[in-house]
């Protein structure tokens, strides 16, 4: 059951990242969505979705690895 919940938690940010990539690609190929006021706003929203999705997935993986003691803190 826990794996299904983890998969669903990662599915939503993954889909948002894909939407972000699509928005940036559409901006580069001059496909404008009327919900945005300008193409630069469309590109920035896509970039925010992409980076936010990657950050969530990365944070989830780091949290999971720290919980299982797979990551050790580096001593300076």
Backbone as a chain_set.jsonl record, in Angstrom:
{"seq": "XXXXXXXXXXXXXXXXXXXXXXXXXXXXXXXXXXXXXXXXXXXXXXXXXXXXXXXXXXXXXXXXXXXXXXXXXXXX", "coords": {"N": [[0.821, -1.195, 0.0], [1.979, 1.198, 0.736], [3.795, 1.699, -1.3], [2.154, 2.282, -3.441], [0.981, 4.67, -2.654], [3.282, 6.255, -2.539], [3.979, 6.201, -5.232], [1.799, 7.573, -6.35], [2.196, 10.042, -5.123], [4.478, 10.873, -6.444], [3.632, 10.911, -9.028], [1.93, 13.105, -9.567], [3.596, 15.551, -9.348], [5.306, 14.816, -11.409], [3.653, 14.816, -13.677], [3.012, 17.531, -13.69], [5.531, 18.561, -14.288], [5.854, 17.616, -16.879], [3.822, 19.018, -18.149], [4.889, 21.558, -17.838], [7.186, 21.366, -19.487], [5.887, 21.064, -21.923], [4.561, 23.543, -22.15], [6.758, 25.29, -22.362], [7.903, 24.34, -24.727], [5.816, 24.831, -26.522], [5.863, 27.604, -26.454], [8.317, 28.149, -27.685], [7.773, 27.245, -30.259], [5.873, 28.998, -31.107], [3.158, 28.549, -30.365], [0.514, 29.74, -28.927], [-1.219, 29.846, -25.87], [-4.377, 30.954, -24.934], [-4.928, 31.495, -22.246], [-2.767, 32.612, -21.02], [-1.228, 35.83, -20.859], [0.891, 36.708, -22.391], [3.556, 35.42, -24.435], [5.983, 35.182, -23.099], [5.232, 35.023, -20.445], [3.944, 32.586, -20.507], [6.139, 30.901, -21.008], [7.634, 31.299, -18.653], [5.889, 30.338, -16.679], [5.805, 27.667, -17.469], [8.494, 26.994, -17.006], [8.637, 27.322, -14.234], [6.853, 25.313, -13.416], [8.239, 23.05, -14.35], [10.735, 23.155, -12.938], [9.77, 23.185, -10.302], [8.471, 20.678, -10.16], [10.666, 18.934, -10.535], [12.16, 19.625, -8.275], [10.462, 18.782, -6.205], [10.334, 15.996, -6.654], [13.056, 15.355, -6.403], [13.494, 16.166, -3.715], [11.791, 14.378, -2.438], [13.083, 11.944, -2.951], [15.553, 12.362, -1.664], [14.653, 12.678, 0.988], [13.546, 10.137, 1.45], [15.862, 8.54, 1.19], [17.44, 9.54, 3.284], [15.879, 8.769, 5.43], [16.155, 6.02, 5.325], [18.768, 5.822, 6.007], [20.69, 5.959, 3.946], [22.076, 8.077, 3.066], [24.877, 9.747, 4.158], [26.028, 12.266, 6.34], [28.419, 14.639, 5.385], [31.541, 15.192, 6.879], [33.351, 18.085, 7.702]], "CA": [[0.0, 0.0, 0.0], [2.855, 2.361, 0.834], [4.403, 1.953, -2.604], [1.135, 2.89, -4.295], [0.873, 6.064, -2.218], [4.509, 6.928, -2.986], [3.878, 6.363, -6.683], [0.845, 8.653, -6.616], [2.823, 11.297, -4.717], [5.444, 11.258, -7.462], [2.964, 11.034, -10.314], [1.383, 14.458, -9.738], [4.646, 16.492, -9.768], [5.819, 14.386, -12.716], [2.727, 15.316, -14.695], [3.187, 18.986, -13.739], [6.785, 18.819, -15.003], [5.596, 17.37, -18.298], [3.043, 20.172, -18.624], [5.833, 22.666, -17.933], [7.98, 21.167, -20.703], [5.008, 21.326, -23.069], [4.346, 24.988, -22.254], [7.98, 25.919, -22.879], [8.04, 23.939, -26.128], [4.811, 25.577, -27.279], [6.336, 28.981, -26.574], [9.392, 28.191, -28.686], [7.2, 27.012, -31.583], [4.836, 30.024, -31.295], [1.794, 28.075, -30.109], [0.112, 30.544, -27.78], [-2.438, 29.469, -25.163], [-5.019, 32.24, -24.588], [-5.037, 31.727, -20.804], [-1.628, 33.46, -20.657], [-1.328, 37.135, -21.507], [2.016, 36.911, -23.295], [4.322, 34.176, -24.576], [7.035, 35.1, -22.08], [4.576, 34.543, -19.226], [3.718, 31.161, -20.732], [7.417, 30.229, -20.838], [8.021, 31.367, -17.245], [5.025, 29.402, -15.952], [6.306, 26.333, -17.803], [9.769, 26.792, -16.317], [8.334, 27.154, -12.808], [6.282, 23.975, -13.244], [9.3, 22.067, -14.561], [11.686, 23.192, -11.821], [9.045, 22.772, -9.098], [8.283, 19.233, -10.194], [11.963, 18.286, -10.301], [12.55, 19.84, -6.879], [9.64, 17.925, -5.353], [10.775, 14.61, -6.821], [14.381, 15.252, -5.787], [13.33, 16.23, -2.268], [11.18, 13.126, -1.999], [14.11, 10.902, -2.996], [16.511, 12.642, -0.594], [13.981, 12.382, 2.257], [13.453, 8.683, 1.566], [17.196, 7.99, 1.41], [17.869, 9.892, 4.648], [15.075, 7.962, 6.345], [16.724, 4.673, 5.302], [20.193, 5.985, 6.323], [21.521, 5.733, 2.764], [22.872, 9.292, 2.876], [25.607, 10.132, 5.36], [26.437, 13.669, 6.329], [29.847, 14.797, 5.167], [32.204, 15.973, 7.929], [34.38, 18.985, 7.16]], "C": [[0.867, 1.261, 0.0], [3.492, 2.719, -0.499], [3.419, 2.623, -3.56], [0.984, 4.373, -3.944], [2.096, 6.847, -2.67], [4.474, 7.167, -4.493], [2.932, 7.504, -7.037], [1.408, 10.008, -6.21], [3.829, 11.787, -5.749], [4.803, 11.459, -8.822], [2.489, 12.472, -10.573], [2.473, 15.475, -10.091], [5.276, 16.104, -11.105], [4.951, 14.885, -13.846], [2.854, 16.835, -14.817], [4.479, 19.352, -14.471], [6.608, 18.628, -16.499], [4.791, 18.523, -18.897], [3.948, 21.388, -18.772], [6.705, 22.57, -19.174], [7.143, 21.495, -21.934], [4.761, 22.823, -23.249], [5.578, 25.698, -22.809], [8.191, 25.577, -24.347], [7.05, 24.694, -27.009], [5.217, 27.038, -27.457], [7.4, 29.096, -27.655], [8.87, 27.998, -30.101], [6.007, 27.92, -31.876], [3.415, 29.473, -31.25], [1.349, 28.725, -28.804], [-1.184, 30.012, -27.182], [-3.099, 30.743, -24.641], [-5.15, 32.499, -23.089], [-3.901, 32.62, -20.297], [-1.706, 34.759, -21.451], [-0.248, 37.357, -22.563], [2.817, 35.61, -23.352], [5.426, 34.067, -23.536], [6.467, 34.625, -20.746], [4.33, 33.042, -19.332], [5.015, 30.379, -20.518], [7.828, 30.199, -19.371], [7.178, 30.417, -16.4], [5.47, 27.965, -16.225], [7.602, 26.019, -17.086], [9.555, 26.562, -14.822], [7.755, 25.768, -12.546], [7.351, 22.895, -13.379], [10.242, 22.01, -13.364], [11.012, 22.748, -10.517], [8.817, 21.275, -9.031], [9.565, 18.476, -9.925], [12.403, 18.44, -8.854], [11.742, 18.946, -5.935], [10.096, 16.474, -5.438], [12.146, 14.408, -6.186], [14.317, 15.28, -4.278], [12.719, 14.967, -1.698], [12.222, 12.013, -1.943], [15.136, 11.114, -1.883], [15.906, 12.313, 0.767], [13.901, 10.873, 2.491], [14.811, 8.06, 1.868], [17.734, 8.338, 2.797], [17.135, 9.055, 5.679], [15.629, 6.545, 6.444], [18.227, 4.677, 5.605], [21.092, 5.62, 5.145], [22.406, 6.932, 2.477], [23.547, 9.612, 4.207], [26.029, 11.593, 5.227], [27.948, 13.75, 6.251], [30.44, 15.669, 6.265], [33.301, 16.805, 7.307], [35.488, 19.194, 8.152]], "O": [[0.539, 2.256, -0.645], [3.705, 3.894, -0.799], [3.815, 3.439, -4.392], [0.873, 5.222, -4.829], [1.969, 7.98, -3.134], [4.895, 8.222, -4.968], [3.227, 8.308, -7.921], [1.138, 11.014, -6.865], [4.011, 12.994, -5.91], [5.384, 12.118, -9.684], [2.637, 12.985, -11.682], [2.3, 16.213, -11.061], [5.73, 16.971, -11.851], [5.464, 15.333, -14.871], [2.809, 17.371, -15.924], [4.518, 20.346, -15.196], [7.15, 19.394, -17.296], [5.051, 18.949, -20.022], [3.799, 22.164, -19.716], [6.941, 23.575, -19.845], [7.628, 22.126, -22.873], [4.752, 23.318, -24.376], [5.455, 26.605, -23.632], [8.612, 26.43, -25.129], [7.394, 25.142, -28.103], [4.943, 27.638, -28.497], [7.383, 30.035, -28.451], [9.451, 28.524, -31.05], [5.221, 27.646, -32.783], [2.562, 29.901, -32.027], [1.756, 28.312, -27.718], [-2.144, 29.756, -27.909], [-2.443, 31.538, -23.967], [-5.455, 33.624, -22.693], [-4.043, 33.299, -19.28], [-2.194, 34.778, -22.581], [-0.452, 38.108, -23.517], [2.763, 34.799, -22.427], [5.772, 32.959, -23.128], [7.137, 33.909, -20.001], [4.492, 32.312, -18.354], [4.995, 29.309, -19.911], [8.321, 29.179, -18.892], [7.702, 29.76, -15.5], [5.507, 27.141, -15.311], [7.793, 24.901, -16.607], [10.21, 25.714, -14.217], [8.122, 25.117, -11.568], [7.367, 21.934, -12.61], [10.515, 20.932, -12.837], [11.609, 22.022, -9.722], [8.952, 20.668, -7.968], [9.57, 17.494, -9.182], [12.953, 17.51, -8.266], [12.288, 18.413, -4.97], [10.229, 15.8, -4.417], [12.376, 13.407, -5.509], [15.007, 14.505, -3.616], [13.082, 14.531, -0.605], [12.242, 11.227, -0.995], [15.547, 10.154, -1.229], [16.581, 11.728, 1.614], [14.157, 10.394, 3.596], [14.911, 7.16, 2.701], [18.411, 7.519, 3.42], [17.714, 8.672, 6.696], [15.584, 5.931, 7.51], [18.886, 3.645, 5.474], [22.153, 5.029, 5.342], [23.378, 6.823, 1.73], [22.89, 9.731, 5.242], [26.341, 12.074, 4.138], [28.665, 13.033, 6.949], [29.923, 16.747, 6.557], [34.085, 16.316, 6.493], [36.441, 19.921, 7.87]]}, "num_chains": 1, "name": "protein.A"}
